[in-house]
Amino acid sequence: MDLIAFGSVFLEVVFGRVGRLPGPGEEVFSDEFAISCGGVVTVAAAARRAGASAGVSTVLGDDVGSRVVVEYCRREGVETGPCRRVRGPAAGITVVMNFDGDRAFLSHLPRRPPGEPTELERWIEVLRSERPAWCYLHAGPGVAPLIGEAHALGVAVALDVNLGAIEAAPADVVDCARVADLFVPNEAELMRLTGSAGLDRALEAASTWCDRLVVKRGERGALVVQDGRVAEVAGGLRPVQVRDRTGAGDAFAGAMIAALVGEASLEEAVSAGNAAGSEAVARLGAVGEIVIDGLTADARQSRGMDRDER
């Protein structure tokens, strides 16, 4: 397999642009709505669409979110064999509300019962059995040894991060970045992690940890830092109407890794990532709209209804 993406998956309930978020006791309406799924499935699906073989390693249960993820992966040709199956709910649930040029989330991720093996322990076994060319995962406590295990098996590691991990365990994130083959934060994450007031200083600090660094910048493309130089990469960007930014960074990562599997240069791979990110923001939901028993179609039809009829 070319890529395994490790991490959580989510069932997404996505609302298009709203003028503002509701306050206590208030209700606001959106003219667009979609059901989607996201998390690491977005990375694997983007890689698969770009021609790589890809799978996910996550926890799947008997909840509706897990069933949606499995069905979507089946249709897209994404392998779910590396996943762990459990009873009860396992997939996260997130409500996405688009407003003020960005989006806000309300999310829930079910906790696993005490005594179960940790995902990091299981991921090592997955790497040993599957031996993918690349793996994708997020930085955090205990992840640096996993990266070492991956390298011992000949597996390259693309490392992402989120602001929660940076706030909770910045030293662990830096330790992970030092040993990853490719570190892929966005601009805000890199600034927060380095504590730098300016981007140039942040790049200078991070380049002492990583041999290869890609900094995602949304509609401005990305910065590539390697061999002591910084390159701005805008190739692949497309003019689109932005509907929802959810999952754009994950789609970028998946397409970029697929290009690297195909022996593209890093800058060429980043251009492929830019194109995938542009496509992602033009749709509602991380992987786009998924119809569940007509639910999404019904939501479309309801747009024309008078508010009082609801």
Phi and psi in degrees as GROMACS dihedral restraints (atoms count N, CA, C in turn):
[ dihedral_restraints ]
;  ai    aj    ak    al  type     phi  dphi    fc
    3     4     5     6     1   -78.0    20    10
    4     5     6     7     1   -36.5    20    10
    6     7     8     9     1  -148.5    20    10
    7     8     9    10     1   136.1    20    10
    9    10    11    12     1  -120.8    20    10
   10    11    12    13     1   128.0    20    10
   12    13    14    15     1  -100.3    20    10
   13    14    15    16     1   121.4    20    10
   15    16    17    18     1  -101.4    20    10
   16    17    18    19     1   135.9    20    10
   18    19    20    21     1   149.0    20    10
   19    20    21    22     1  -157.8    20    10
   21    22    23    24     1   -95.2    20    10
   22    23    24    25     1   158.4    20    10
   24    25    26    27     1  -125.1    20    10
   25    26    27    28     1   156.8    20    10
   27    28    29    30     1  -136.7    20    10
   28    29    30    31     1   144.4    20    10
   30    31    32    33     1   -87.5    20    10
   31    32    33    34     1   126.7    20    10
   33    34    35    36     1  -108.4    20    10
   34    35    36    37     1   132.3    20    10
   36    37    38    39     1  -109.4    20    10
   37    38    39    40     1   109.4    20    10
   39    40    41    42     1  -114.1    20    10
   40    41    42    43     1   126.2    20    10
   42    43    44    45     1  -108.0    20    10
   43    44    45    46     1   132.8    20    10
   45    46    47    48     1   -67.9    20    10
   46    47    48    49     1  -165.6    20    10
   48    49    50    51     1   -57.6    20    10
   49    50    51    52     1   131.9    20    10
   51    52    53    54     1  -123.8    20    10
   52    53    54    55     1   151.8    20    10
   54    55    56    57     1   -66.3    20    10
   55    56    57    58     1   -33.7    20    10
   57    58    59    60     1  -162.8    20    10
   58    59    60    61     1   164.4    20    10
   60    61    62    63     1   -80.4    20    10
   61    62    63    64     1   147.7    20    10
   63    64    65    66     1   -72.4    20    10
   64    65    66    67     1   147.3    20    10
   66    67    68    69     1   -89.9    20    10
   67    68    69    70     1  -178.6    20    10
   69    70    71    72     1   -56.7    20    10
   70    71    72    73     1   127.9    20    10
   72    73    74    75     1    78.9    20    10
   73    74    75    76     1     0.1    20    10
   75    76    77    78     1   -99.0    20    10
   76    77    78    79     1   162.3    20    10
   78    79    80    81     1  -133.6    20    10
   79    80    81    82     1   134.0    20    10
   81    82    83    84     1  -124.1    20    10
   82    83    84    85     1   158.7    20    10
   84    85    86    87     1  -119.2    20    10
   85    86    87    88     1   148.4    20    10
   87    88    89    90     1  -121.6    20    10
   88    89    90    91     1   144.0    20    10
   90    91    92    93     1   -87.1    20    10
   91    92    93    94     1    -3.6    20    10
   93    94    95    96     1  -129.9    20    10
   94    95    96    97     1   143.8    20    10
   96    97    98    99     1  -152.5    20    10
   97    98    99   100     1   144.0    20    10
   99   100   101   102     1  -152.0    20    10
  100   101   102   103     1   152.2    20    10
  102   103   104   105     1  -101.3    20    10
  103   104   105   106     1   134.5    20    10
  105   106   107   108     1  -146.3    20    10
  106   107   108   109     1  -175.1    20    10
  108   109   110   111     1  -139.5    20    10
  109   110   111   112     1   155.6    20    10
  111   112   113   114     1  -152.1    20    10
  112   113   114   115     1  -162.7    20    10
  114   115   116   117     1    87.8    20    10
  115   116   117   118     1  -148.5    20    10
  117   118   119   120     1   -68.0    20    10
  118   119   120   121     1   -16.2    20    10
  120   121   122   123     1   -62.2    20    10
  121   122   123   124     1   -29.5    20    10
  123   124   125   126     1   -64.9    20    10
  124   125   126   127     1   -41.0    20    10
  126   127   128   129     1   -63.0    20    10
  127   128   129   130     1   -50.1    20    10
  129   130   131   132     1   -64.8    20    10
  130   131   132   133     1   -39.9    20    10
  132   133   134   135     1   -65.9    20    10
  133   134   135   136     1   -39.5    20    10
  135   136   137   138     1   -64.6    20    10
  136   137   138   139     1   -40.1    20    10
  138   139   140   141     1   -64.5    20    10
  139   140   141   142     1   -40.9    20    10
  141   142   143   144     1   -65.4    20    10
  142   143   144   145     1   -43.2    20    10
  144   145   146   147     1   -62.5    20    10
  145   146   147   148     1   -27.6    20    10
  147   148   149   150     1   -85.4    20    10
  148   149   150   151     1     2.9    20    10
  150   151   152   153     1   103.7    20    10
  151   152   153   154     1    -0.8    20    10
  153   154   155   156     1   -89.4    20    10
  154   155   156   157     1   155.0    20    10
  156   157   158   159     1   -82.9    20    10
  157   158   159   160     1   134.0    20    10
  159   160   161   162     1  -147.1    20    10
  160   161   162   163     1   151.5    20    10
  162   163   164   165     1  -143.9    20    10
  163   164   165   166     1   170.2    20    10
  165   166   167   168     1  -120.3    20    10
  166   167   168   169     1   148.8    20    10
  168   169   170   171     1  -125.5    20    10
  169   170   171   172     1   104.8    20    10
  171   172   173   174     1  -147.0    20    10
  172   173   174   175     1  -175.2    20    10
  174   175   176   177     1  -102.7    20    10
  175   176   177   178     1   127.0    20    10
  177   178   179   180     1  -119.4    20    10
  178   179   180   181     1   136.7    20    10
  180   181   182   183     1  -116.4    20    10
  181   182   183   184     1  -153.9    20    10
  183   184   185   186     1  -107.5    20    10
  184   185   186   187     1    20.6    20    10
  186   187   188   189     1   -85.0    20    10
  187   188   189   190     1   166.7    20    10
  189   190   191   192     1   -64.3    20    10
  190   191   192   193     1   -36.8    20    10
  192   193   194   195     1   -60.3    20    10
  193   194   195   196     1   -45.0    20    10
  195   196   197   198     1   -63.0    20    10
  196   197   198   199     1   -40.4    20    10
  198   199   200   201     1   -65.5    20    10
  199   200   201   202     1   -38.2    20    10
  201   202   203   204     1   -64.0    20    10
  202   203   204   205     1   -43.4    20    10
  204   205   206   207     1   -62.1    20    10
  205   206   207   208     1   -45.4    20    10
  207   208   209   210     1   -62.4    20    10
  208   209   210   211     1   -44.7    20    10
  210   211   212   213     1   -65.3    20    10
  211   212   213   214     1   -42.2    20    10
  213   214   215   216     1   -62.4    20    10
  214   215   216   217     1   -45.2    20    10
  216   217   218   219     1   -61.8    20    10
  217   218   219   220     1   -39.0    20    10
  219   220   221   222     1   -60.2    20    10
  220   221   222   223     1   -45.6    20    10
  222   223   224   225     1   -65.9    20    10
  223   224   225   226     1   -35.7    20    10
  225   226   227   228     1   -89.4    20    10
  226   227   228   229     1    -5.8    20    10
  228   229   230   231     1    78.0    20    10
  229   230   231   232     1    25.1    20    10
  231   232   233   234     1   -92.6    20    10
  232   233   234   235     1   128.5    20    10
  234   235   236   237     1   -73.6    20    10
  235   236   237   238     1   134.2    20    10
  237   238   239   240     1  -113.5    20    10
  238   239   240   241     1     7.5    20    10
  240   241   242   243     1   -57.6    20    10
  241   242   243   244     1   -35.5    20    10
  243   244   245   246     1   -74.1    20    10
  244   245   246   247     1     3.2    20    10
  246   247   248   249     1   -83.8    20    10
  247   248   249   250     1   158.9    20    10
  249   250   251   252     1  -101.3    20    10
  250   251   252   253     1   131.2    20    10
  252   253   254   255     1   -99.1    20    10
  253   254   255   256     1   134.4    20    10
  255   256   257   258     1  -136.6    20    10
  256   257   258   259     1   165.6    20    10
  258   259   260   261     1   -83.8    20    10
  259   260   261   262     1   149.6    20    10
  261   262   263   264     1    87.3    20    10
  262   263   264   265     1  -173.4    20    10
  264   265   266   267     1   -74.3    20    10
  265   266   267   268     1   144.2    20    10
  267   268   269   270     1  -139.2    20    10
  268   269   270   271     1   -37.9    20    10
  270   271   272   273     1   -73.3    20    10
  271   272   273   274     1   145.7    20    10
  273   274   275   276     1   -73.4    20    10
  274   275   276   277     1   161.8    20    10
  276   277   278   279     1  -123.3    20    10
  277   278   279   280     1   131.3    20    10
  279   280   281   282     1  -138.7    20    10
  280   281   282   283     1   136.5    20    10
  282   283   284   285     1  -101.6    20    10
  283   284   285   286     1   125.7    20    10
  285   286   287   288     1  -110.0    20    10
  286   287   288   289     1   127.0    20    10
  288   289   290   291     1  -123.3    20    10
  289   290   291   292     1   120.8    20    10
  291   292   293   294     1   -93.4    20    10
  292   293   294   295     1   122.9    20    10
  294   295   296   297     1  -158.0    20    10
  295   296   297   298     1   153.7    20    10
  297   298   299   300     1    54.2    20    10
  298   299   300   301     1    37.0    20    10
  300   301   302   303     1    76.0    20    10
  301   302   303   304     1     5.5    20    10
  303   304   305   306     1  -142.4    20    10
  304   305   306   307     1  -161.3    20    10
  306   307   308   309     1  -143.7    20    10
  307   308   309   310     1   156.8    20    10
  309   310   311   312     1  -122.9    20    10
  310   311   312   313     1   153.4    20    10
  312   313   314   315     1  -125.5    20    10
  313   314   315   316     1   143.9    20    10
  315   316   317   318     1  -124.2    20    10
  316   317   318   319     1   116.0    20    10
  318   319   320   321     1  -130.8    20    10
  319   320   321   322     1   156.5    20    10
  321   322   323   324     1  -139.2    20    10
  322   323   324   325     1   132.4    20    10
  324   325   326   327     1  -122.3    20    10
  325   326   327   328     1   114.7    20    10
  327   328   329   330     1   -58.8    20    10
  328   329   330   331     1   140.3    20    10
  330   331   332   333     1   -86.7    20    10
  331   332   333   334     1   142.8    20    10
  333   334   335   336     1   -84.0    20    10
  334   335   336   337     1   148.6    20    10
  336   337   338   339     1   -60.1    20    10
  337   338   339   340     1   148.8    20    10
  339   340   341   342     1   -60.1    20    10
  340   341   342   343     1   148.1    20    10
  342   343   344   345     1    94.6    20    10
  343   344   345   346     1   -13.9    20    10
  345   346   347   348     1   -72.6    20    10
  346   347   348   349     1   149.8    20    10
  348   349   350   351     1   -59.2    20    10
  349   350   351   352     1   145.7    20    10
  351   352   353   354     1   -71.2    20    10
  352   353   354   355     1   155.1    20    10
  354   355   356   357     1   -64.1    20    10
  355   356   357   358     1   -34.8    20    10
  357   358   359   360     1   -61.4    20    10
  358   359   360   361     1   -40.5    20    10
  360   361   362   363     1   -63.2    20    10
  361   362   363   364     1   -42.0    20    10
  363   364   365   366     1   -70.0    20    10
  364   365   366   367     1   -36.7    20    10
  366   367   368   369     1   -62.2    20    10
  367   368   369   370     1   -35.8    20    10
  369   370   371   372     1   -60.6    20    10
  370   371   372   373     1   -42.8    20    10
  372   373   374   375     1   -65.5    20    10
  373   374   375   376     1   -36.8    20    10
  375   376   377   378     1   -63.2    20    10
  376   377   378   379     1   -44.2    20    10
  378   379   380   381     1   -60.9    20    10
  379   380   381   382     1   -40.5    20    10
  381   382   383   384     1   -66.5    20    10
  382   383   384   385     1   -35.3    20    10
  384   385   386   387     1   -85.6    20    10
  385   386   387   388     1   -34.0    20    10
  387   388   389   390     1   -94.7    20    10
  388   389   390   391     1   -34.3    20    10
  390   391   392   393     1    49.6    20    10
  391   392   393   394     1    57.4    20    10
  393   394   395   396     1   -69.5    20    10
  394   395   396   397     1   162.3    20    10
  396   397   398   399     1   -68.9    20    10
  397   398   399   400     1   -39.6    20    10
  399   400   401   402     1  -132.4    20    10
  400   401   402   403     1   153.7    20    10
  402   403   404   405     1  -130.6    20    10
  403   404   405   406     1   152.6    20    10
  405   406   407   408     1  -119.8    20    10
  406   407   408   409     1   131.6    20    10
  408   409   410   411     1  -156.5    20    10
  409   410   411   412     1   171.0    20    10
  411   412   413   414     1  -101.7    20    10
  412   413   414   415     1   146.0    20    10
  414   415   416   417     1   -70.6    20    10
  415   416   417   418     1   149.9    20    10
  417   418   419   420     1   169.4    20    10
  418   419   420   421     1   179.9    20    10
  420   421   422   423     1   -57.5    20    10
  421   422   423   424     1   133.5    20    10
  423   424   425   426     1    82.3    20    10
  424   425   426   427     1    -2.7    20    10
  426   427   428   429     1   -83.8    20    10
  427   428   429   430     1   -30.1    20    10
  429   430   431   432     1   -57.8    20    10
  430   431   432   433     1   -43.7    20    10
  432   433   434   435     1   -62.0    20    10
  433   434   435   436     1   -34.0    20    10
  435   436   437   438     1   -63.1    20    10
  436   437   438   439     1   -40.0    20    10
  438   439   440   441     1   -62.8    20    10
  439   440   441   442     1   -39.4    20    10
  441   442   443   444     1   -61.0    20    10
  442   443   444   445     1   -41.3    20    10
  444   445   446   447     1   -62.9    20    10
  445   446   447   448     1   -40.7    20    10
  447   448   449   450     1   -60.5    20    10
  448   449   450   451     1   -45.8    20    10
  450   451   452   453     1   -63.0    20    10
  451   452   453   454     1   -38.1    20    10
  453   454   455   456     1   -62.8    20    10
  454   455   456   457     1   -25.4    20    10
  456   457   458   459     1   -93.8    20    10
  457   458   459   460     1     0.5    20    10
  459   460   461   462     1    81.9    20    10
  460   461   462   463     1    21.0    20    10
  462   463   464   465     1  -100.4    20    10
  463   464   465   466     1   126.1    20    10
  465   466   467   468     1   -80.4    20    10
  466   467   468   469     1   150.3    20    10
  468   469   470   471     1  -123.2    20    10
  469   470   471   472     1   123.2    20    10
  471   472   473   474     1  -100.1    20    10
  472   473   474   475     1   120.9    20    10
  474   475   476   477     1  -109.7    20    10
  475   476   477   478     1   125.1    20    10
  477   478   479   480     1  -109.1    20    10
  478   479   480   481     1   178.6    20    10
  480   481   482   483     1  -156.9    20    10
  481   482   483   484     1   161.4    20    10
  483   484   485   486     1  -132.3    20    10
  484   485   486   487     1   166.5    20    10
  486   487   488   489     1   -65.3    20    10
  487   488   489   490     1   -30.2    20    10
  489   490   491   492     1   -61.7    20    10
  490   491   492   493     1   -44.3    20    10
  492   493   494   495     1   -66.8    20    10
  493   494   495   496     1   -36.1    20    10
  495   496   497   498     1   -64.9    20    10
  496   497   498   499     1   -41.1    20    10
  498   499   500   501     1   -68.1    20    10
  499   500   501   502     1   -40.7    20    10
  501   502   503   504     1   -82.2    20    10
  502   503   504   505     1   -37.5    20    10
  504   505   506   507     1  -148.5    20    10
  505   506   507   508     1    64.2    20    10
  507   508   509   510     1   -61.2    20    10
  508   509   510   511     1   -35.7    20    10
  510   511   512   513     1   -65.1    20    10
  511   512   513   514     1   -38.2    20    10
  513   514   515   516     1   -65.8    20    10
  514   515   516   517     1   -38.3    20    10
  516   517   518   519     1   -63.0    20    10
  517   518   519   520     1   -44.3    20    10
  519   520   521   522     1   -63.7    20    10
  520   521   522   523     1   -41.1    20    10
  522   523   524   525     1   -58.5    20    10
  523   524   525   526     1   -41.0    20    10
  525   526   527   528     1   -66.1    20    10
  526   527   528   529     1   -43.1    20    10
  528   529   530   531     1   -62.4    20    10
  529   530   531   532     1   -32.5    20    10
  531   532   533   534     1   -64.8    20    10
  532   533   534   535     1   -27.3    20    10
  534   535   536   537     1  -110.8    20    10
  535   536   537   538     1    -6.2    20    10
  537   538   539   540     1   -75.2    20    10
  538   539   540   541     1   154.7    20    10
  540   541   542   543     1   -75.3    20    10
  541   542   543   544     1   -30.2    20    10
  543   544   545   546     1  -151.8    20    10
  544   545   546   547     1   125.4    20    10
  546   547   548   549     1  -107.0    20    10
  547   548   549   550     1   128.9    20    10
  549   550   551   552     1  -128.5    20    10
  550   551   552   553     1    64.4    20    10
  552   553   554   555     1   -82.4    20    10
  553   554   555   556     1   167.4    20    10
  555   556   557   558     1   -92.8    20    10
  556   557   558   559     1   176.1    20    10
  558   559   560   561     1   -62.0    20    10
  559   560   561   562     1   -44.9    20    10
  561   562   563   564     1   -63.4    20    10
  562   563   564   565     1   -39.7    20    10
  564   565   566   567     1   -65.4    20    10
  565   566   567   568     1   -41.7    20    10
  567   568   569   570     1   -65.5    20    10
  568   569   570   571     1   -41.4    20    10
  570   571   572   573     1   -62.4    20    10
  571   572   573   574     1   -42.9    20    10
  573   574   575   576     1   -66.9    20    10
  574   575   576   577     1   -41.9    20    10
  576   577   578   579     1   -66.3    20    10
  577   578   579   580     1   -40.6    20    10
  579   580   581   582     1   -84.5    20    10
  580   581   582   583     1   -16.4    20    10
  582   583   584   585     1    66.9    20    10
  583   584   585   586     1    24.4    20    10
  585   586   587   588     1   -91.5    20    10
  586   587   588   589     1   146.6    20    10
  588   589   590   591     1   -79.9    20    10
  589   590   591   592     1   -22.7    20    10
  591   592   593   594     1  -132.1    20    10
  592   593   594   595     1   157.8    20    10
  594   595   596   597     1   -65.7    20    10
  595   596   597   598     1   -39.1    20    10
  597   598   599   600     1   -58.4    20    10
  598   599   600   601     1   -43.7    20    10
  600   601   602   603     1   -65.4    20    10
  601   602   603   604     1   -39.0    20    10
  603   604   605   606     1   -63.3    20    10
  604   605   606   607     1   -42.8    20    10
  606   607   608   609     1   -64.5    20    10
  607   608   609   610     1   -40.5    20    10
  609   610   611   612     1   -62.1    20    10
  610   611   612   613     1   -43.1    20    10
  612   613   614   615     1   -66.5    20    10
  613   614   615   616     1   -46.7    20    10
  615   616   617   618     1   -68.6    20    10
  616   617   618   619     1   -30.0    20    10
  618   619   620   621     1   -67.8    20    10
  619   620   621   622     1   -16.0    20    10
  621   622   623   624     1   -79.5    20    10
  622   623   624   625     1   -16.1    20    10
  624   625   626   627     1   -93.6    20    10
  625   626   627   628     1   -40.3    20    10
  627   628   629   630     1  -116.2    20    10
  628   629   630   631     1   139.0    20    10
  630   631   632   633     1   -74.1    20    10
  631   632   633   634     1   -33.7    20    10
  633   634   635   636     1  -135.4    20    10
  634   635   636   637     1   125.3    20    10
  636   637   638   639     1  -132.5    20    10
  637   638   639   640     1   131.1    20    10
  639   640   641   642     1  -121.1    20    10
  640   641   642   643     1   123.3    20    10
  642   643   644   645     1  -109.7    20    10
  643   644   645   646     1   114.1    20    10
  645   646   647   648     1   -76.8    20    10
  646   647   648   649     1   135.8    20    10
  648   649   650   651     1  -131.1    20    10
  649   650   651   652     1    23.9    20    10
  651   652   653   654     1    62.6    20    10
  652   653   654   655     1  -127.6    20    10
  654   655   656   657     1   -67.8    20    10
  655   656   657   658     1    -8.4    20    10
  657   658   659   660     1   -95.2    20    10
  658   659   660   661     1     7.4    20    10
  660   661   662   663     1    85.4    20    10
  661   662   663   664     1  -132.9    20    10
  663   664   665   666     1  -153.0    20    10
  664   665   666   667     1   160.9    20    10
  666   667   668   669     1  -108.8    20    10
  667   668   669   670     1   136.9    20    10
  669   670   671   672     1  -114.4    20    10
  670   671   672   673     1   124.0    20    10
  672   673   674   675     1  -116.2    20    10
  673   674   675   676     1   115.7    20    10
  675   676   677   678     1  -159.8    20    10
  676   677   678   679     1   152.3    20    10
  678   679   680   681     1    53.5    20    10
  679   680   681   682     1    34.9    20    10
  681   682   683   684     1    76.0    20    10
  682   683   684   685     1    11.9    20    10
  684   685   686   687     1  -132.5    20    10
  685   686   687   688     1   158.0    20    10
  687   688   689   690     1  -114.5    20    10
  688   689   690   691     1   129.0    20    10
  690   691   692   693     1  -123.6    20    10
  691   692   693   694     1   133.1    20    10
  693   694   695   696     1   -86.0    20    10
  694   695   696   697     1   129.4    20    10
  696   697   698   699     1  -120.3    20    10
  697   698   699   700     1   113.1    20    10
  699   700   701   702     1  -112.6    20    10
  700   701   702   703     1    -2.4    20    10
  702   703   704   705     1   -59.1    20    10
  703   704   705   706     1   142.9    20    10
  705   706   707   708     1    90.8    20    10
  706   707   708   709     1   -17.9    20    10
  708   709   710   711     1   -65.6    20    10
  709   710   711   712     1   141.1    20    10
  711   712   713   714     1  -130.3    20    10
  712   713   714   715     1   142.7    20    10
  714   715   716   717     1   -72.7    20    10
  715   716   717   718     1   117.8    20    10
  717   718   719   720     1  -137.3    20    10
  718   719   720   721     1   160.1    20    10
  720   721   722   723     1   -83.2    20    10
  721   722   723   724     1   117.8    20    10
  723   724   725   726     1   -76.5    20    10
  724   725   726   727     1   120.6    20    10
  726   727   728   729     1  -107.5    20    10
  727   728   729   730     1   -34.9    20    10
  729   730   731   732     1  -164.5    20    10
  730   731   732   733     1   122.0    20    10
  732   733   734   735     1   -84.1    20    10
  733   734   735   736     1    -2.3    20    10
  735   736   737   738     1   -61.2    20    10
  736   737   738   739     1   128.7    20    10
  738   739   740   741     1    84.2    20    10
  739   740   741   742     1    -1.4    20    10
  741   742   743   744     1   -63.3    20    10
  742   743   744   745     1   -41.2    20    10
  744   745   746   747     1   -66.4    20    10
  745   746   747   748     1   -35.9    20    10
  747   748   749   750     1   -69.1    20    10
  748   749   750   751     1   -41.5    20    10
  750   751   752   753     1   -62.8    20    10
  751   752   753   754     1   -40.8    20    10
  753   754   755   756     1   -55.5    20    10
  754   755   756   757     1   -49.4    20    10
  756   757   758   759     1   -63.2    20    10
  757   758   759   760     1   -44.0    20    10
  759   760   761   762     1   -63.2    20    10
  760   761   762   763     1   -45.6    20    10
  762   763   764   765     1   -66.6    20    10
  763   764   765   766     1   -37.9    20    10
  765   766   767   768     1   -63.1    20    10
  766   767   768   769     1   -45.7    20    10
  768   769   770   771     1   -63.4    20    10
  769   770   771   772     1   -40.8    20    10
  771   772   773   774     1   -59.2    20    10
  772   773   774   775     1   -40.4    20    10
  774   775   776   777     1   -66.4    20    10
  775   776   777   778     1   -38.2    20    10
  777   778   779   780     1   -65.8    20    10
  778   779   780   781     1   -37.4    20    10
  780   781   782   783     1   -58.8    20    10
  781   782   783   784     1   -36.5    20    10
  783   784   785   786     1   -81.7    20    10
  784   785   786   787     1    13.2    20    10
  786   787   788   789     1    69.0    20    10
  787   788   789   790     1    27.5    20    10
  789   790   791   792     1   -72.0    20    10
  790   791   792   793     1   156.1    20    10
  792   793   794   795     1   -68.6    20    10
  793   794   795   796     1   164.6    20    10
  795   796   797   798     1   -62.7    20    10
  796   797   798   799     1   -40.8    20    10
  798   799   800   801     1   -66.5    20    10
  799   800   801   802     1   -38.7    20    10
  801   802   803   804     1   -63.8    20    10
  802   803   804   805     1   -39.8    20    10
  804   805   806   807     1   -65.3    20    10
  805   806   807   808     1   -38.3    20    10
  807   808   809   810     1   -65.9    20    10
  808   809   810   811     1   -36.6    20    10
  810   811   812   813     1   -60.6    20    10
  811   812   813   814     1   -41.0    20    10
  813   814   815   816     1   -63.1    20    10
  814   815   816   817     1   -38.5    20    10
  816   817   818   819     1   -64.4    20    10
  817   818   819   820     1   -40.7    20    10
  819   820   821   822     1   -58.7    20    10
  820   821   822   823     1   -42.9    20    10
  822   823   824   825     1   -63.1    20    10
  823   824   825   826     1   -42.7    20    10
  825   826   827   828     1   -66.1    20    10
  826   827   828   829     1   -38.4    20    10
  828   829   830   831     1   -64.4    20    10
  829   830   831   832     1   -39.3    20    10
  831   832   833   834     1   -62.2    20    10
  832   833   834   835     1   -42.3    20    10
  834   835   836   837     1   -64.5    20    10
  835   836   837   838     1   -37.5    20    10
  837   838   839   840     1   -64.9    20    10
  838   839   840   841     1   -41.9    20    10
  840   841   842   843     1   -73.5    20    10
  841   842   843   844     1   -12.5    20    10
  843   844   845   846     1   -84.7    20    10
  844   845   846   847     1    -2.9    20    10
  846   847   848   849     1  -123.0    20    10
  847   848   849   850     1   160.6    20    10
  849   850   851   852     1   -87.2    20    10
  850   851   852   853     1   128.0    20    10
  852   853   854   855     1    93.1    20    10
  853   854   855   856     1   154.2    20    10
  855   856   857   858     1   -60.4    20    10
  856   857   858   859     1   -42.3    20    10
  858   859   860   861     1  -108.4    20    10
  859   860   861   862     1     6.3    20    10
  861   862   863   864     1    95.5    20    10
  862   863   864   865     1   176.5    20    10
  864   865   866   867     1   -69.3    20    10
  865   866   867   868     1   134.7    20    10
  867   868   869   870     1  -122.1    20    10
  868   869   870   871     1   127.5    20    10
  870   871   872   873     1   -87.2    20    10
  871   872   873   874     1   127.4    20    10
  873   874   875   876     1  -118.9    20    10
  874   875   876   877     1   104.6    20    10
  876   877   878   879     1    49.1    20    10
  877   878   879   880     1    40.4    20    10
  879   880   881   882     1    78.7    20    10
  880   881   882   883     1     0.6    20    10
  882   883   884   885     1   -59.5    20    10
  883   884   885   886     1   -46.4    20    10
  885   886   887   888     1   -68.8    20    10
  886   887   888   889     1   -39.7    20    10
  888   889   890   891     1   -62.0    20    10
  889   890   891   892     1   -40.9    20    10
  891   892   893   894     1   -60.7    20    10
  892   893   894   895     1   -39.0    20    10
  894   895   896   897     1   -63.9    20    10
  895   896   897   898     1   -37.0    20    10
  897   898   899   900     1   -64.1    20    10
  898   899   900   901     1   -45.6    20    10
  900   901   902   903     1   -62.6    20    10
  901   902   903   904     1   -30.2    20    10
  903   904   905   906     1   -73.1    20    10
  904   905   906   907     1   -11.5    20    10
  906   907   908   909     1   -62.1    20    10
  907   908   909   910     1   -32.8    20    10
  909   910   911   912     1   -83.7    20    10
  910   911   912   913     1    -3.4    20    10
  912   913   914   915     1   -75.7    20    10
  913   914   915   916     1   147.3    20    10
  915   916   917   918     1   -66.4    20    10
  916   917   918   919     1   141.4    20    10
  918   919   920   921     1   -56.1    20    10
  919   920   921   922     1   -37.9    20    10
  921   922   923   924     1   -67.9    20    10
  922   923   924   925     1   -23.8    20    10
  924   925   926   927     1   -74.6    20    10
  925   926   927   928     1   -12.2    20    10
